[in-house]
Amino acid sequence: MNSETRLQALSEFLKTRRSKIHPHMVGLPMGKRRRTPGLRREEVAHLAAVSTTWYTWLEQGRDIKVSASVLDAISNALLLKPDEKKYLFALALEEGVKNEFSLEEETLINPSLNKILQELQYCPTIISDRHCHIVGWNKAAAHVFLDFDHIPLEERNLIRLLFARKEFRSLAVNWAHFVKGFLAIFRTYYGQYFADKWYSQFIEEMEQNYPEFQQLWNQGEVSSAPEVLIEFRHAKAGKMVFSLTSLQVQGDTDLRCSVYTPVDDTRTEDKLKRLIENNI
């Protein structure tokens, strides 16, 4: 991501978050003649104790100097959550790490992580890298989602598959809700590694090929580990309900485990056991 792209991403994020904060949420009166949802720029500037002109320049994506203390004040004014604040700081202070890698550089899962993956035999689990390329999965994931062995390595990107493959689109009862959790994770990587040009190229490709991607991406959700309750309508097992927990693996590999835990009292685990034992 070059400087222009970084500043554009910062601009879009600030506008999106400002539009989601209603005056009453920060102790301001609604007032009259409010044409757009959310706060006005001057209201954010007032809450952050900065000039309206300066904040306007920041939100317009101008290349101006910012400090951590001012970003703290803006974060408070926009009621940013911790992950959203980290994303703001990464873009505004140019903290994104330039650390590019390609699919040719094979990502190896160490034996202990592979052992954990296999032990979660009734919890569908997917391991992905910071580009959201799928680098590992267990038998349960192959039965609930699809067998990723049948997908070419270069196409094995979780974000792309969510939009491209009918298996994912028909599986989730609330597909948009399902996708938004992964896009929120993807945006945290985008902020951490904005100097990696792969992200801007991938986002441009997705926006061109999948209009729904652009709509959901523009909502600006950021979360490093969202916990999601998701209901599936599996073609062979019927209704299945899982709690999705996303865990970042410690170490320098920057891998992530997405674990789908069957919800108690839903017969989900029993159905999953039948799928695996009968190999269907």
C-alpha positions in Angstrom: 0.0 0.0 0.0 1.6 3.3 -1.1 1.1 6.6 0.9 -1.9 7.6 -1.2 -3.7 4.3 -0.7 -2.9 4.4 3.0 -4.3 7.9 3.4 -7.4 6.9 1.5 -7.9 3.9 3.8 -7.6 6.2 6.8 -10.1 8.7 5.3 -12.6 6.0 4.6 -12.3 4.5 8.0 -12.8 7.8 9.8 -15.8 8.7 7.7 -17.4 5.2 8.3 -16.8 5.4 12.1 -18.1 8.9 12.3 -21.3 8.0 10.5 -22.0 5.3 13.1 -21.8 7.6 16.2 -25.1 9.3 17.0 -25.0 12.5 19.0 -26.8 11.0 22.0 -24.0 8.4 22.3 -21.5 11.1 23.2 -23.8 13.4 25.1 -24.6 15.8 22.3 -28.1 17.0 21.4 -29.6 15.8 18.1 -30.3 19.3 16.9 -32.2 20.2 13.8 -31.4 19.9 10.1 -29.1 16.9 10.5 -29.0 15.6 6.9 -26.6 12.7 7.4 -26.4 10.0 10.0 -23.8 10.2 12.7 -21.7 13.1 14.0 -20.6 16.1 12.0 -16.9 16.8 11.5 -17.0 19.8 13.8 -18.6 17.7 16.5 -15.8 15.1 16.4 -13.2 18.0 16.4 -14.9 19.5 19.5 -14.9 16.2 21.3 -11.3 15.6 20.5 -10.3 19.2 21.3 -8.7 19.8 17.9 -9.6 22.4 15.3 -12.3 21.6 12.8 -9.9 22.4 9.9 -7.3 20.0 11.2 -9.7 17.2 11.7 -11.2 17.8 8.2 -7.8 17.6 6.7 -7.2 14.3 8.5 -10.5 12.9 7.4 -9.9 14.0 3.8 -6.7 12.0 3.8 -4.2 14.8 3.6 -0.7 14.1 4.5 -0.4 15.9 7.8 1.5 15.3 11.0 -0.4 13.5 13.8 0.6 12.5 17.3 -0.4 9.6 19.5 -2.1 11.9 22.0 -4.3 13.5 19.4 -5.2 10.0 17.9 -6.1 8.9 21.4 -8.5 11.9 21.6 -10.0 11.1 18.2 -10.4 7.4 19.2 -12.3 8.4 22.3 -14.5 10.8 20.4 -15.4 8.1 17.9 -15.8 5.4 20.6 -13.3 3.1 18.9 -12.8 -0.4 20.3 -9.3 -1.5 21.0 -8.8 -3.2 17.6 -10.3 -0.2 15.8 -7.9 2.0 17.7 -4.9 -0.1 16.7 -6.1 0.1 13.1 -6.3 3.9 13.2 -2.9 4.2 14.8 -1.3 1.9 12.2 -2.7 3.9 9.3 -2.2 7.4 10.8 1.4 6.8 12.1 2.5 4.6 9.2 3.1 1.6 11.5 2.3 -1.0 8.9 5.2 -3.5 8.4 6.6 -4.1 5.0 6.9 -7.9 5.1 5.7 -9.3 1.8 5.6 -13.0 1.1 4.1 -15.2 -1.7 2.4 -18.5 -1.9 5.6 -20.0 -3.2 7.0 -19.6 0.3 5.4 -22.6 1.9 3.9 -22.0 5.3 4.7 -24.9 7.5 2.5 -25.9 10.5 4.7 -27.1 13.3 4.1 -30.5 14.8 2.5 -29.2 18.0 0.0 -27.0 16.1 -0.8 -29.9 13.7 -1.4 -32.1 16.8 -3.9 -29.6 18.2 -5.6 -29.4 14.8 -6.1 -33.1 14.6 -7.2 -33.5 18.2 -10.1 -31.1 17.6 -11.8 -33.9 15.7 -15.3 -32.7 16.3 -14.6 -29.0 16.0 -14.1 -27.9 12.4 -10.9 -25.9 12.4 -9.1 -23.9 9.7 -5.6 -22.4 9.9 -4.9 -19.4 7.8 -2.0 -17.0 7.3 -2.1 -13.2 7.3 -3.3 -13.1 3.7 -6.1 -15.4 4.8 -4.7 -18.2 2.6 -5.8 -21.5 4.1 -2.7 -23.5 5.1 -4.3 -26.2 7.3 -7.6 -27.8 8.2 -8.9 -30.9 9.9 -11.2 -33.7 8.8 -14.2 -32.0 10.5 -13.7 -28.8 8.4 -13.5 -30.9 5.2 -16.9 -32.4 6.0 -18.7 -29.2 7.1 -17.2 -26.9 4.5 -15.4 -28.6 1.6 -12.3 -30.6 1.1 -9.7 -27.9 0.5 -7.4 -30.5 -1.1 -9.6 -30.3 -4.1 -8.9 -26.6 -4.5 -5.7 -25.4 -6.2 -3.3 -23.8 -3.8 -3.5 -20.4 -5.5 -7.3 -20.3 -5.1 -7.2 -21.4 -1.4 -7.9 -18.0 0.0 -10.6 -17.9 2.6 -12.0 -14.4 1.8 -12.2 -15.3 -1.9 -13.8 -18.6 -1.3 -16.5 -17.1 0.9 -17.7 -15.1 -2.1 -16.8 -17.4 -4.9 -18.0 -20.8 -3.8 -21.6 -21.8 -3.6 -20.8 -24.2 -0.8 -20.1 -21.3 1.5 -23.0 -19.1 0.2 -25.6 -21.9 0.8 -24.1 -23.1 4.0 -24.6 -20.1 6.3 -28.2 -19.1 7.2 -27.0 -15.5 7.6 -24.2 -15.4 5.0 -23.5 -11.7 5.3 -23.1 -12.0 9.1 -20.8 -15.0 8.6 -18.6 -13.1 6.1 -18.4 -9.9 8.1 -16.5 -11.6 10.9 -13.8 -12.7 8.5 -13.6 -9.3 6.8 -13.1 -7.7 10.3 -10.1 -10.0 10.8 -8.8 -9.3 7.3 -9.0 -5.5 8.0 -6.7 -5.9 11.1 -4.1 -7.5 8.9 -4.6 -4.8 6.3 -3.8 -2.2 8.9 -0.8 -4.1 10.3 0.8 -4.8 6.9 -0.4 -1.8 4.7 3.0 -1.6 3.1 2.4 -5.1 1.6 1.1 -4.2 -1.8 -0.7 -7.6 -2.0 -3.6 -6.3 0.1 -4.5 -3.3 -2.1 -4.3 -5.6 -5.2 -6.4 -8.2 -3.6 -9.1 -5.8 -2.5 -9.2 -4.2 -5.9 -9.7 -7.6 -7.5 -12.5 -8.5 -5.0 -14.3 -5.3 -5.6 -14.2 -5.8 -9.3 -15.4 -9.4 -9.2 -17.8 -9.3 -6.3 -20.1 -6.3 -5.7 -21.2 -7.7 -2.3 -17.6 -7.6 -1.2 -17.4 -3.9 -1.7 -20.6 -3.3 0.2 -19.5 -5.3 3.2 -15.9 -4.1 3.2 -17.1 -0.5 3.2 -18.8 -1.1 6.6 -15.3 -0.8 8.1 -15.6 -3.5 10.7 -12.3 -4.2 12.6 -11.8 -7.1 15.0 -8.8 -9.3 15.6 -10.8 -12.1 17.2 -14.6 -11.8 16.8 -16.7 -14.4 18.5 -19.6 -15.4 16.3 -22.6 -17.7 16.8 -23.3 -19.1 13.4 -26.1 -21.4 12.1 -25.4 -23.6 9.1 -27.8 -25.5 6.9 -25.7 -28.4 5.9 -26.7 -30.2 2.7 -26.4 -33.6 4.3 -26.7 -33.0 8.1 -29.3 -30.2 8.2 -29.2 -27.6 10.9 -25.8 -27.2 12.7 -25.0 -24.4 15.1 -21.4 -23.5 16.0 -19.6 -20.9 18.1 -16.7 -19.5 16.1 -13.6 -18.6 18.0 -10.7 -17.0 16.2 -7.3 -17.4 17.8 -4.0 -15.9 16.8 -1.1 -18.4 17.1 1.8 -17.2 19.1 5.2 -16.9 17.4 6.5 -15.3 14.3 4.4 -17.2 11.7 1.3 -14.9 12.1 -1.1 -17.9 11.7 -4.7 -17.9 12.9 -6.9 -20.8 14.1 -10.6 -20.5 13.3 -12.3 -23.0 15.6 -16.0 -23.9 15.2 -17.2 -25.4 18.4 -20.6 -27.3 18.3 -23.2 -25.5 20.5 -24.6 -27.7 23.3 -28.2 -28.9 23.0 -28.3 -28.5 19.3 -27.3 -32.1 18.3 -24.6 -30.5 16.1 -21.8 -32.7 17.4 -23.8 -35.9 16.9 -24.5 -34.9 13.3 -20.9 -34.1 12.7 -19.8 -37.4 14.2 -22.1 -39.2 11.7 -20.7 -37.2 8.8 -17.2 -38.2 9.7 -17.8 -41.8 10.7 -19.8 -42.6 7.6 -17.5 -40.4 5.4 -20.4 -38.6 3.8 
